[in-house]
């Protein structure tokens, strides 16, 4: 007789959570096809080795499986690091609790209340062609990059953001990092993307934004000093010449 208890239910929920988060991560990073290929290979290995007990085919597949973990780490290096960073942070626990209680949705109006000052500041600076670089923290902590700048821990306001990026401000060089509904730091140093396919007309701000978006899930806003156009970098992609409404929607949307 099979006994199903609370421990079994928790076990199933944890496995389901990890599978669901893995699915979302693969979908967001464009590696879903590779992930499905890995799952198909594992399914084939189980079928041949364990179910049908095909000795020759099973022996060959066993050799591939023995080195498969190393290949998976190489292929999914960035995704594994991002997943572990998110899991090891307080936000990882919060996400798990939220997943277990899906009825507790985030307050959209509350999100808009702290996002709107950022959007308004970006639009104002775009009109005046004042360059800006603003990283909005998501699930992956940006503590490493915060430590490279000047710690502020200030309330988010349009005026403060604009003052930081004013040309004569000592903090206008580098990036501002926003997280936990606060301006955490300014004049931060971000990693520069080594992507050779970035158009030459994009300067250091765009390359730094892409660099951070390749290493974390942050959403990075760029205001071009040359063109006055607003762009946003997220998960290795650059969305250029976006409007204030589009920027607001992209910041609100959890993806």
C-alpha positions as CSV (number, residue, x, y, z in Angstrom):
1,X,0.0,0.0,0.0
2,X,1.3,3.4,-1.1
3,X,1.4,6.0,1.6
4,X,1.3,9.7,0.5
5,X,2.0,12.2,3.2
6,X,2.9,15.8,3.7
7,X,6.6,15.2,3.0
8,X,5.7,13.7,-0.3
9,X,3.6,16.7,-1.2
10,X,6.4,19.1,-0.3
11,X,8.8,16.9,-2.4
12,X,6.6,17.2,-5.4
13,X,6.1,20.9,-5.0
14,X,9.9,21.5,-4.8
15,X,10.6,19.5,-7.9
16,X,7.7,21.2,-9.7
17,X,9.1,24.6,-8.7
18,X,12.6,23.8,-10.0
19,X,11.3,22.4,-13.3
20,X,9.0,25.5,-13.8
21,X,11.8,28.0,-13.0
22,X,14.1,26.1,-15.4
23,X,11.5,26.2,-18.1
24,X,11.0,29.9,-17.7
25,X,14.8,30.6,-17.7
26,X,15.3,28.6,-20.8
27,X,12.4,30.3,-22.5
28,X,13.7,33.8,-21.6
29,X,17.2,33.2,-22.7
30,X,16.4,31.5,-26.0
31,X,17.9,28.2,-25.1
32,X,14.6,26.2,-25.0
33,X,15.5,24.1,-28.1
34,X,18.8,23.0,-26.5
35,X,17.0,22.3,-23.2
36,X,14.4,20.2,-24.9
37,X,17.1,18.4,-26.8
38,X,18.8,17.5,-23.5
39,X,15.5,16.2,-22.1
40,X,14.9,14.1,-25.2
41,X,18.4,12.6,-25.0
42,X,17.8,11.7,-21.3
43,X,14.4,10.2,-22.2
44,X,16.1,8.1,-25.0
45,X,18.8,7.0,-22.5
46,X,16.2,5.8,-19.9
47,X,14.2,4.0,-22.6
48,X,17.1,2.2,-24.1
49,X,19.1,1.4,-20.9
50,X,16.5,1.0,-18.2
51,X,13.3,0.0,-19.9
52,X,14.3,-2.0,-23.0
53,X,17.7,-3.0,-21.6
54,X,19.4,-2.6,-24.9
55,X,23.0,-3.4,-23.9
56,X,25.0,-2.0,-26.9
57,X,22.9,1.2,-27.4
58,X,22.7,1.6,-23.6
59,X,26.5,1.3,-23.2
60,X,27.1,4.0,-25.8
61,X,24.5,6.3,-24.3
62,X,26.0,5.7,-20.8
63,X,29.3,7.1,-22.0
64,X,27.6,10.3,-23.3
65,X,25.7,10.6,-20.0
66,X,28.9,10.3,-17.9
67,X,30.3,13.5,-19.5
68,X,26.9,15.1,-20.1
69,X,27.0,17.0,-16.8
70,X,30.2,18.8,-17.8
71,X,28.8,19.7,-21.2
72,X,25.5,21.0,-19.6
73,X,27.6,23.3,-17.3
74,X,29.5,24.6,-20.3
75,X,26.4,25.2,-22.5
76,X,24.2,26.7,-19.7
77,X,27.0,28.4,-17.8
78,X,25.3,31.9,-17.7
79,X,21.8,30.4,-17.0
80,X,23.1,28.3,-14.1
81,X,24.9,31.2,-12.6
82,X,21.9,33.4,-12.9
83,X,19.6,30.8,-11.4
84,X,22.0,30.1,-8.4
85,X,22.4,33.9,-7.8
86,X,18.6,34.3,-7.7
87,X,18.1,31.3,-5.5
88,X,20.8,32.3,-3.0
89,X,19.3,35.8,-2.5
90,X,16.4,36.8,-0.3
91,X,14.4,37.3,-3.5
92,X,14.8,33.7,-4.4
93,X,13.0,32.7,-1.2
94,X,10.4,35.3,-1.8
95,X,9.8,34.0,-5.2
96,X,9.4,30.5,-3.9
97,X,6.8,31.6,-1.3
98,X,5.0,33.6,-4.0
99,X,4.9,30.6,-6.2
100,X,3.4,28.5,-3.5
101,X,0.8,31.2,-2.9
102,X,-0.1,32.3,-6.4
103,X,-3.1,34.3,-5.3
104,X,-0.9,36.9,-3.6
105,X,-0.2,38.9,-6.8
106,X,2.1,42.0,-6.7
107,X,0.4,45.3,-6.4
108,X,0.6,46.8,-9.9
109,X,-0.3,50.3,-8.7
110,X,2.5,50.1,-6.1
111,X,5.0,49.1,-8.9
112,X,3.9,52.0,-11.1
113,X,4.3,54.5,-8.2
114,X,8.1,53.9,-8.0
115,X,8.6,53.2,-11.7
116,X,6.9,56.5,-12.9
117,X,9.6,58.8,-11.4
118,X,12.2,56.8,-13.4
119,X,10.3,57.0,-16.6
120,X,9.6,60.7,-16.2
121,X,13.3,61.4,-15.5
122,X,14.3,59.4,-18.6
123,X,11.9,61.4,-20.7
124,X,13.1,64.7,-19.4
125,X,16.7,63.9,-19.8
126,X,16.0,62.6,-23.4
127,X,14.5,66.0,-24.3
128,X,17.6,67.8,-23.0
129,X,19.9,65.2,-24.5
130,X,21.5,64.4,-21.1
131,X,23.1,61.0,-21.1
132,X,22.1,58.5,-18.4
133,X,22.5,54.9,-17.5
134,X,20.1,53.4,-14.9
135,X,20.0,49.7,-13.9
136,X,16.8,48.5,-12.3
137,X,17.5,45.4,-10.2
138,X,15.3,42.3,-10.7
139,X,15.8,38.9,-9.1
140,X,19.6,38.7,-9.4
141,X,21.2,41.0,-6.8
142,X,23.5,43.7,-8.1
143,X,25.5,44.1,-4.9
144,X,28.9,43.5,-6.7
145,X,28.3,46.5,-8.9
146,X,26.7,48.6,-6.2
147,X,30.0,48.4,-4.3
148,X,31.9,50.1,-7.2
149,X,29.9,53.3,-6.8
150,X,28.7,55.8,-4.3
151,X,26.1,54.4,-1.9
152,X,23.0,56.6,-1.7
153,X,20.1,54.4,-0.4
154,X,17.7,57.3,-1.2
155,X,14.0,57.4,-2.1
156,X,13.3,57.4,-5.8
157,X,12.4,60.8,-7.2
158,X,12.5,62.3,-10.7
159,X,14.5,65.4,-9.5
160,X,17.2,63.3,-7.7
161,X,17.7,61.1,-10.8
162,X,18.0,64.2,-13.0
163,X,20.4,65.9,-10.6
164,X,22.7,62.9,-10.5
165,X,23.0,62.8,-14.3
166,X,23.3,66.6,-14.7
167,X,26.5,67.2,-16.7
168,X,28.3,69.1,-13.9
169,X,27.3,66.5,-11.3
170,X,30.3,64.5,-9.9
171,X,28.1,61.4,-10.1
172,X,27.0,61.6,-13.7
173,X,29.6,59.3,-15.0
174,X,28.8,55.6,-14.5
175,X,25.5,53.9,-13.8
176,X,22.8,54.4,-11.2
177,X,21.5,51.3,-9.6
178,X,17.9,51.1,-8.4
179,X,16.6,48.2,-6.3
180,X,14.2,47.5,-3.5
181,X,12.3,50.7,-4.5
182,X,15.4,52.8,-3.6
183,X,18.2,54.4,-5.4
184,X,21.0,52.2,-4.0
185,X,24.1,53.8,-5.6
186,X,25.4,56.1,-8.4
187,X,28.6,56.3,-10.5
188,X,28.8,52.5,-10.6
189,X,31.0,50.6,-13.0
190,X,29.3,48.0,-15.2
191,X,30.8,45.2,-17.3
192,X,31.3,46.1,-21.0
193,X,29.8,43.7,-23.5
194,X,32.3,41.9,-25.8
195,X,29.7,41.4,-28.4
196,X,31.3,42.2,-31.8
197,X,27.9,42.6,-33.5
198,X,26.9,45.8,-31.6
199,X,26.7,48.6,-34.1
200,X,29.5,51.1,-34.0
201,X,27.2,54.1,-33.4
202,X,26.5,52.8,-29.9
203,X,28.8,54.1,-27.3
204,X,30.1,53.0,-23.9
205,X,26.7,53.4,-22.1
206,X,25.0,51.0,-24.5
207,X,27.8,48.5,-24.3
208,X,27.9,48.6,-20.5
209,X,24.1,48.2,-20.4
210,X,24.3,45.1,-22.7
211,X,27.2,43.8,-20.6
212,X,25.2,43.9,-17.4
213,X,22.1,42.4,-19.1
214,X,24.2,39.5,-20.3
215,X,25.3,38.7,-16.8
216,X,22.1,39.5,-14.8
217,X,18.4,39.9,-15.3
218,X,18.5,43.6,-14.6
219,X,16.7,46.1,-16.9
220,X,19.0,48.8,-17.9
221,X,17.8,52.2,-19.2
222,X,20.1,54.2,-21.5
223,X,19.5,57.8,-22.5
224,X,21.7,58.8,-25.4
225,X,23.6,62.0,-25.1
226,X,24.0,62.3,-28.9
227,X,20.5,61.5,-30.1
228,X,18.3,61.9,-27.0
229,X,16.7,58.5,-27.6
230,X,15.8,56.1,-24.9
231,X,16.9,52.4,-25.0
232,X,16.5,49.5,-22.7
233,X,18.8,46.4,-22.4
234,X,17.5,43.2,-20.9
235,X,18.8,39.6,-21.1
236,X,21.3,40.4,-23.8
237,X,18.9,42.3,-26.0
238,X,18.8,46.0,-26.8
239,X,15.5,47.7,-27.4
240,X,16.2,51.1,-29.0
241,X,14.3,54.3,-29.6
242,X,11.4,53.4,-27.2
243,X,8.8,55.8,-26.0
244,X,8.0,56.7,-22.4
245,X,4.9,54.5,-22.5
246,X,6.9,51.6,-23.8
247,X,9.6,52.1,-21.2
248,X,7.0,52.1,-18.4
249,X,5.4,48.9,-19.7
250,X,8.8,47.1,-20.0
251,X,9.7,48.0,-16.5
252,X,6.4,46.9,-15.0
253,X,6.2,43.6,-16.9
254,X,7.9,40.8,-15.0
255,X,9.9,38.9,-17.6
